[in-house]
Amino acid sequence: LITLHALSEQAKTAEMLDQLATLAKDNGLPVLFALENSRQKSPGDAANSCENVCNILSLTADKAIGICWDFGHYYYNLTHFTPNAGVVPPDEFLSKVRHTHIHAVYDEKTHYPLDIGELPLQRYCGALNACGYTELLNLELEPARYYKEMDPYQHLITSLEMIKEAAAHG
C-alpha cells in the first residue's frame, strides 16, 4: 500500500491517483494507493478534512483507491478548527480506510508517542472496529522531535501496548 498526500488541487490529486493506479495495474505491480488526510496548515490544502478527502476520491475513476486515516492529523484539525474534538469521521470516510497513521498531538505538534500526547485512541479504534476494519494499525512517530528529552524506546513500547489495548476494546 502506498500512502500519498494530496496536491493543492482536488481534481489534480484525483487525476494523479488514477494515473498511478493505472500504471500499477498495467505493469502488474502489486500495490494499492491511499490518500492521507492532512493536518490543516493552510486553507488551500486539498485533503485537510474528511469531506475533502472523500471529494477527491469521488473524482477518481479507480474505486480501489482508499484512505489513510491519520489519527493525529485528524485530531489536530478537530481541536484547532472545530468544537467537536471527540467526534469520529463520517461513515463515508471510515468505509474507505485502508491504512492508518497513529500518533499523538503534544505541545501543538504531531507524531508524538501516545502516552505523552493527546489522542482519543480508543474512540478512533472503536470507529474502525465498527466499520469492519481488519488491516494494520500503523504507529507513526517522529523520535527526532523528542529523543533528547525522553526515552523513545520506552515510549514506543508503551504506545504499542496502548494500540493493542484500544484495538481489543475499542
Sine and cosine of phi, psi and omega as CSV:
sin_phi,cos_phi,sin_psi,cos_psi,sin_omega,cos_omega
0.00,0.00,0.76,-0.66,0.04,-1.00
-0.93,-0.37,0.85,-0.52,0.03,-1.00
-0.99,-0.11,0.73,-0.68,-0.03,-1.00
-0.81,-0.59,0.49,-0.87,0.15,-0.99
-1.00,-0.04,0.44,-0.90,-0.02,-1.00
-0.96,0.29,0.39,-0.92,0.21,-0.98
-0.98,0.19,-0.07,-1.00,-0.03,-1.00
-0.98,0.21,-0.29,0.96,0.03,-1.00
-0.91,-0.42,0.66,-0.75,-0.02,-1.00
-0.90,0.44,-0.73,0.68,-0.04,-1.00
-0.89,0.46,-0.66,0.75,0.02,-1.00
-0.91,0.41,-0.59,0.81,0.04,-1.00
-0.91,0.42,-0.72,0.70,0.03,-1.00
-0.87,0.49,-0.68,0.73,0.02,-1.00
-0.88,0.48,-0.70,0.72,0.01,-1.00
-0.89,0.47,-0.71,0.71,0.01,-1.00
-0.87,0.49,-0.69,0.72,0.04,-1.00
-0.89,0.46,-0.68,0.73,0.01,-1.00
-0.88,0.47,-0.67,0.74,0.01,-1.00
-0.92,0.40,-0.67,0.74,0.02,-1.00
-0.89,0.45,-0.66,0.75,0.04,-1.00
-0.91,0.42,-0.71,0.71,0.03,-1.00
-0.84,0.54,-0.71,0.71,0.00,-1.00
-0.89,0.45,-0.72,0.69,-0.01,-1.00
-0.90,0.44,-0.72,0.70,-0.04,-1.00
-0.90,0.44,-0.43,0.90,-0.03,-1.00
-0.96,-0.28,0.17,0.98,0.05,-1.00
0.90,0.44,0.48,0.88,0.00,-1.00
-0.99,0.14,0.79,-0.62,-0.04,-1.00
-0.99,0.13,0.90,0.44,-0.01,-1.00
-0.75,-0.66,0.47,-0.88,0.16,-0.99
-0.84,-0.54,0.26,-0.96,-0.04,-1.00
-0.84,-0.54,0.54,-0.84,0.05,-1.00
-0.67,-0.74,0.67,-0.74,0.05,-1.00
-1.00,-0.06,0.80,-0.60,-0.03,-1.00
-1.00,0.01,0.70,-0.72,0.15,-0.99
-0.95,0.31,0.67,-0.75,-0.09,-1.00
-0.96,-0.28,0.33,-0.94,0.12,-0.99
-0.97,0.26,0.71,-0.70,-0.05,-1.00
-0.95,0.32,0.91,-0.42,0.03,-1.00
-0.93,-0.37,-0.48,0.88,0.03,-1.00
-0.50,-0.87,0.42,-0.91,-0.02,-1.00
-0.88,0.48,-0.39,0.92,-0.05,-1.00
-1.00,0.05,0.12,0.99,-0.02,-1.00
-0.93,0.36,0.83,-0.55,-0.13,-0.99
-0.95,0.31,-0.35,0.93,-0.07,-1.00
-0.79,-0.61,0.61,0.80,-0.09,-1.00
-1.00,0.00,0.19,0.98,0.05,-1.00
-0.46,-0.89,0.32,-0.95,0.05,-1.00
-0.87,0.50,-0.67,0.74,0.01,-1.00
-0.86,0.51,-0.70,0.71,0.00,-1.00
-0.91,0.42,-0.65,0.76,0.03,-1.00
-0.89,0.46,-0.71,0.70,0.02,-1.00
-0.90,0.44,-0.62,0.79,0.06,-1.00
-0.87,0.49,-0.70,0.71,0.00,-1.00
-0.88,0.48,-0.72,0.69,-0.02,-1.00
-0.91,0.42,-0.51,0.86,0.04,-1.00
-0.92,0.39,-0.35,0.94,0.02,-1.00
-1.00,0.05,-0.19,0.98,-0.02,-1.00
-0.99,0.13,0.55,-0.83,0.08,-1.00
-0.99,0.16,-0.53,0.85,-0.03,-1.00
-1.00,0.04,0.96,-0.29,-0.07,-1.00
-0.99,0.15,0.02,1.00,0.09,-1.00
-0.99,0.14,-0.19,0.98,0.04,-1.00
-0.94,0.34,0.77,-0.64,-0.08,-1.00
-0.90,-0.44,-0.35,-0.94,-0.06,-1.00
-0.85,-0.53,0.65,-0.76,0.24,-0.97
-0.98,-0.19,0.94,-0.33,0.02,-1.00
-0.99,0.12,0.95,-0.32,0.10,-1.00
-1.00,0.04,0.97,-0.23,-0.05,-1.00
-0.84,0.54,-0.71,0.70,-0.07,-1.00
-0.91,0.41,-0.67,0.74,0.05,-1.00
-0.89,0.45,-0.69,0.73,0.00,-1.00
-0.87,0.49,-0.74,0.67,-0.02,-1.00
-0.90,0.43,-0.67,0.74,0.04,-1.00
-0.84,0.55,-0.74,0.67,-0.01,-1.00
-0.88,0.47,-0.68,0.74,0.00,-1.00
-0.89,0.45,-0.69,0.73,-0.07,-1.00
-0.97,0.25,-0.33,0.94,-0.03,-1.00
-0.97,-0.25,-0.36,0.93,-0.14,-0.99
-0.79,-0.62,-0.12,0.99,0.05,-1.00
-0.61,-0.79,0.36,-0.93,-0.01,-1.00
-1.00,0.06,0.18,0.98,-0.12,-0.99
-0.93,-0.36,0.86,0.51,-0.12,-0.99
-0.88,0.48,-0.42,0.91,-0.03,-1.00
-1.00,-0.08,-0.07,1.00,-0.10,-0.99
-0.94,0.33,0.59,-0.80,0.10,-1.00
-0.99,-0.11,0.33,-0.94,0.00,-1.00
-0.88,0.47,0.33,-0.94,0.03,-1.00
-0.93,0.37,0.35,-0.94,-0.02,-1.00
-0.84,0.54,-0.59,0.80,0.02,-1.00
-0.83,0.56,-0.65,0.76,0.03,-1.00
-0.95,0.30,-0.80,0.61,-0.08,-1.00
-0.86,0.51,-0.59,0.81,-0.04,-1.00
-0.92,0.39,-0.29,0.96,-0.03,-1.00
-0.96,-0.27,0.06,1.00,-0.01,-1.00
-0.94,0.35,0.80,-0.59,0.03,-1.00
-0.89,-0.46,-0.20,0.98,-0.09,-1.00
-0.36,-0.93,0.34,-0.94,0.04,-1.00
-0.74,-0.67,0.43,-0.90,0.24,-0.97
-0.81,-0.59,0.89,-0.46,-0.09,-1.00
-0.89,-0.45,0.83,-0.56,0.06,-1.00
-0.30,-0.96,0.33,-0.94,-0.03,-1.00
-0.99,-0.10,0.26,-0.97,0.10,-1.00
-0.96,-0.28,0.79,-0.61,-0.02,-1.00
-0.62,-0.78,0.78,-0.62,0.05,-1.00
0.80,0.59,0.69,0.72,0.04,-1.00
0.93,0.36,0.23,0.97,0.01,-1.00
-0.84,-0.54,0.43,-0.90,0.01,-1.00
-0.97,-0.23,0.09,-1.00,0.06,-1.00
0.95,0.32,0.58,0.81,0.06,-1.00
-0.98,-0.22,0.36,-0.93,0.06,-1.00
-0.86,0.51,0.48,-0.88,-0.08,-1.00
-0.93,0.36,-0.43,0.90,-0.06,-1.00
-1.00,0.09,-0.14,0.99,0.04,-1.00
-0.89,-0.46,-0.20,0.98,-0.01,-1.00
-0.92,-0.39,-0.17,-0.99,-0.01,-1.00
-0.95,-0.31,0.67,-0.74,0.10,-1.00
-0.06,-1.00,0.79,-0.61,0.08,-1.00
-0.98,0.20,0.92,0.39,-0.12,-0.99
-0.83,0.55,-0.75,0.66,-0.05,-1.00
-0.88,0.47,-0.65,0.76,0.02,-1.00
-0.90,0.45,-0.68,0.73,-0.03,-1.00
-0.93,0.36,-0.67,0.74,0.06,-1.00
-0.90,0.44,-0.60,0.80,0.06,-1.00
-0.88,0.47,-0.64,0.77,0.03,-1.00
-0.90,0.44,-0.65,0.76,0.05,-1.00
-0.92,0.39,-0.68,0.73,0.03,-1.00
-0.86,0.52,-0.67,0.74,-0.05,-1.00
-0.90,0.43,-0.48,0.88,0.00,-1.00
-1.00,-0.09,0.11,0.99,0.09,-1.00
1.00,0.08,0.32,0.95,0.01,-1.00
-0.91,0.42,0.78,-0.63,0.00,-1.00
-0.78,-0.62,0.15,0.99,-0.04,-1.00
-0.99,0.11,-0.09,-1.00,-0.03,-1.00
-0.91,0.41,0.50,-0.87,0.19,-0.98
-0.96,-0.28,0.93,-0.37,-0.18,-0.98
-0.98,-0.21,0.91,-0.41,0.07,-1.00
-0.99,0.17,0.80,-0.60,-0.04,-1.00
-0.84,-0.55,0.99,-0.15,-0.02,-1.00
-0.93,-0.37,0.34,-0.94,0.07,-1.00
-0.79,-0.61,0.98,0.19,-0.09,-1.00
-0.84,0.54,-0.41,0.91,0.02,-1.00
-0.86,0.51,-0.40,0.92,0.00,-1.00
-0.97,0.24,-0.37,0.93,-0.17,-0.98
-0.63,-0.77,0.01,1.00,-0.11,-0.99
-0.91,0.42,-0.39,0.92,0.01,-1.00
-0.97,0.24,-0.43,0.91,-0.03,-1.00
-0.99,-0.13,-0.35,0.94,-0.09,-1.00
-0.45,-0.89,0.31,-0.95,-0.04,-1.00
-0.98,0.18,0.95,-0.31,-0.05,-1.00
-0.90,0.44,-0.57,0.82,-0.01,-1.00
-0.88,0.48,-0.76,0.65,-0.03,-1.00
-0.90,0.44,-0.63,0.78,0.01,-1.00
-0.94,0.34,-0.52,0.85,0.09,-1.00
-0.90,0.43,-0.75,0.67,0.00,-1.00
-0.87,0.49,-0.72,0.70,0.00,-1.00
-0.89,0.45,-0.66,0.75,0.03,-1.00
-0.88,0.47,-0.67,0.74,0.03,-1.00
-0.90,0.44,-0.65,0.76,0.05,-1.00
-0.89,0.45,-0.62,0.78,0.03,-1.00
-0.91,0.42,-0.64,0.77,0.04,-1.00
-0.90,0.43,-0.70,0.72,0.01,-1.00
-0.85,0.53,-0.72,0.69,-0.01,-1.00
-0.91,0.42,-0.71,0.70,-0.03,-1.00
-0.91,0.41,-0.62,0.79,0.01,-1.00
-0.91,0.41,-0.58,0.82,-0.03,-1.00
-0.97,0.23,-0.49,0.87,-0.11,-0.99
-0.84,-0.54,0.11,0.99,-0.08,-1.00
-0.93,0.36,0.00,0.00,0.00,0.00
